Amino acid sequence: MTEPELTYEGRRLPRPHDEVVDQGLSFDLGTLFDRRRALRLLGLGAAGAAVAACSPSPGPSQSPGSSQSSSPGPGSAPSNTLTEIPEETGGPYPGDGSNGPDVLEQSGVVRSDIRSSFGASNGTAQGVPMTLELVVADLARGGSPFAGVAVYVWQCDREGRYSMYTRGAENQNYLRGVQIADATGRVRFTSIFPACYPGRWPRVHFEMYPDQASITDADNAIATSQVALPKNACDAVYAQPGYGQSVAALQRVSLTSDDVFRDDTNGLQLGTVTGDVTSGYNVLLNVGVDTRT
């Protein structure tokens, strides 16, 4: 009997026995281009270009591997000169219902500490402590704090696995959670430093929704992007026990070769990192969201 053809988002998998993330560069680029093509068909591409043309010039670009991004330092408020965060693919493991499992419909997903699973699952992700802070500005309102926006984040664990999808973690939902921005547009998550696995730079994914009530439908997302982690922090973390497999993977990729971050020439997705492996790291990214686009 002929084995059924395996597909992802209607496209044939060139390596049907491998993970979706391991289908090769051409497949990954096709997925990204399909998403951007859809945005253009909705008229969003032209609108985004018009907004970008009217926006102030961004600050100086940041060299790959630097521990500082073009964002202001920790604790800072969003600037009215902040540029809109680049729109990115959610990848193959979003957990928002757009590609299989949906964690956003589960009670308990709104939480600040995402290290442990919740509900019927009870696993905990181990690793170097990391706090992620996103400060969201509403560019449609002159860069004012985007109070009340719902931010969903997800990432891989120390072994490079994504809960709800990857073998060995498919029955967990750790390292996923939602926070609602306070009056300053800030959300804060307690997590662990993610691994680096072959083909991608270390990162944290995020989606933003207008409010908490809208998170149960992925079509309501108003921004999808990723936070890149600086190389010097990655080098320090990956020298720690449990992260050994990340060392070789990091040596084979860079911010300028990564399929997503190589286009971020102004460092808009590169987090500012402080701390160390003993006390943990704090990652900060100022995020501009324009609801007009």
N, C-alpha and C positions, 0 to 999 in steps of 0.2 A: 504493500500500500504506500502510495507516495506521501512523503512527509509534508505537512502544510508549510507554506512559505511564511517566515516570520517577518513582521514589519514593525516599524515605529513611526507614529504619526503619518501612516500611509506610505512610508518609504521602505523598500526592501532592505533588510540588514545584510551587508556584505559578509559579516562574520556571525552567522546565526547562533553559534554556540558560545559566543563571548558576551560580556556585559554590553549594554548599549553605549556606555562611555568608552569602550574599547573597539569601536567600529572603524577607527581610522580618521585621519585628518579630513579627507574629502567628504566623508559622511557628516562629521561635526560641522564643517563649514556650510554644507547644504542645509543642515537644520537651522543654523543661525540665519542664513540668507532667507530661508522660507519665512521665518518669523518677521524679519525686517520688511520682506516683500508684502506680507499681510498688512503691516502698519502703513505702508505706502498706499495700498489699495484703499485703506480707510481714510486716506487724506491726512494721516498724522505726520508722515514724513515731511510734506511741504510745510505744514504748520510748524514743525520742530525747526526746520531750516530758517523760517522767518523769525522765530523767537531767538535762535542762536545769533542771527545777524544783528539783532537789536541789543544783544546782551553785552555787558562790558567784557573786555578781554580778561581771560583768566590769568592767574599768577604764573610765575616761572615754573617750568616743568621740573620734575624730580627725577634724578637719575635712578636706574634700577638698583635695588639693593639698599637704598637709603632707609634709615629708620624713621625718617620724617616725611610726611606728605605735604602737598601744597595747602592742606587744611590748616586752620589755626590750631594752637596747642590745646591740651586737655582742659576741659572746663569752659571753653570758649563758646560763645553764642554764634549762630549762623550769620553770615555776612550778606548784606544786600547785593554784593558783587558775586555771590556764589553762582556757579554755572550748573545747569541741569545735569544730574547724574546720568552717565551713559546707560541706555537700555540694553539689557543682556538676556540671553536665554536662561530659563530656570534650570537647564540641564535635565538629565534623565531621572533625577530623584527628588522632585519638588515636594511630594507628599501633600499637595494642595488639591488633589482630585483631578488635575489635568492629565496625569499620567499614572493611573492606578490608584494607590491608597490615598486617603484624605484624612490627614490629622486635624485639619481645621474645623471639622465637624465634631470633634471629640471634646467632651467636657474636661476641663483642666488644662487645655492648651494655652490659655492666657496665664503666663507665669514668667518670672524673671530668672529663676534658676533652672536651666535646661539640661543639667548634667545627668539627671536620672529620668527613666521612663515613668509614665503615669498611667492611670487607669488599670487595665488588666496586666500590664507589663511592669516589671520591677528591676530591670537592669540599670546599671550606672556606668557611664563612660569615665574611664580613668585617663589621667594625663596632667600636664602642667596647667595650673589654673590660669584662666583668661577671663577678663571682663570686657565685653563689647559694648561700646556706647555709640549710638547714632544720634546726631542732632539734626533734625529735619527742618528745612526751611521751605515755605510755600512761596515759590517764585511768582505765582499768579497774584500774590498779594504783597509784592514788593520785597520778598525775602523775609517776611515775618515768620516767627515760629509756627510750625504746623501742629498746633495743639490738637489732640484727639485722633491723630492719624494712627492706624493700627499697623504695626510692623511685625512681620513674620520672618524669622531667621531659621536657617538650617545649615548643617555642616557635617563633614565626616568625622569619625572618631580617630583615636590614636593609631588604629590599624588601617585606616583608610576606608572604613565601611560606613555606608549610609543606612541608618535605621529604617525599617519598614521595607527595604529593598534588598540589601546585600546579604548573601548567605552568611549565617552566623549572627546576623542582627535584624533579620526580617521580622522577628516577633517583638522587637523593641521599638520605642518611639522617642528615645532620648535624642538630645541635641537638636530639638525642634521646639519652638515656642513663639508666643505672640506677646508683645507689650504695647500698651496704649501710650502715646506721647503725652508728656505733661505740658504745663503752660509754656515751657521753654522749648518745646519740640523734641525733648530728649527721651530716649528709651535706653535701658541698661539691662544686659543679660549676663548672668554668671555661667561660664562655660569652661571648656578645656581647649588648649591649643590643638588645632586639627593637624592631621598628617599631610604629607605630600605623597601622592601616588603618581605613577607614570602618566605623562601626557598633560598634566595641569599644574599650574602654580598654586601654592597653598592659599586658601580663601574661605570666606563665609558668604553664603547666598542670602539674599533678602528680597522680600516682596512687600509692597505697601498698599494698604487699602484705606478708603476714605474714613472708615470708622470701624469699631468692633463688630457692629451688626452685619457688615458686608463681607466678613472674612470667609464665610461658608461657601462662597462661589468664586472660583479662581478668575472668572471673567470680570470681576469687580476690581482687580488689581490695577493700580494707577502707576506703578513703577516696579520694575524687576531689575536687580543689579547684583553686584558682587563686591566684597571688600577684599583687596589683596593685602597680604601680610609681608612686611619688609624682610629682606634676606637675612640681615644680621640676627634678628629675633628667631627666624627659622633655624639658622645654624646652631644657635645656643640651645634651643629646645630639642632639636633632633639629635643632639649629643647625649640626651638623657635616656635612661632605661625605658624600653617600650616603644621608642621611636626609631629604632635602628633601620627599618626598611625605608624610612623617608630620606635617609642620607643619600643613597644612590639615585633615588627619583629626583631629588632637588638638583643634583649635579647635571641632570640631562634636560633641564628646562630653565627658562629665565623669564623675567617680566616682558622682555622684548620679543621672545619667541612664543609666549603663551597665546593661544588662539583668541582669547578674550582681552587680556590686559595689554597686548602689544599696541592696540589702538588708543589706549588711554595715555596719550602723550603729555597731558597736563596733570597727571597724577590725581585725577578726581576720585579714583577708586582705591588709592593706596592709603591705608590707615596710618595714623600716627600712633606709635607704640612706645610705652614707657614700662619700666619694671624689669624683673629678672626671673630666672627659673625658680628661685627660692620663694620669693614673695608672690610670684605670678605676674602676668602682664595685663596692662590696660590698653585696649585698642579703641581709638576714637576716629570717627569719620563724620565730617559735616556733609550732609546730603541735600542737594537742591532738587525739589520736585515741582514740576510745572503742570498743574492740572489742565491747562489749556491744550497740552499736547498729549 
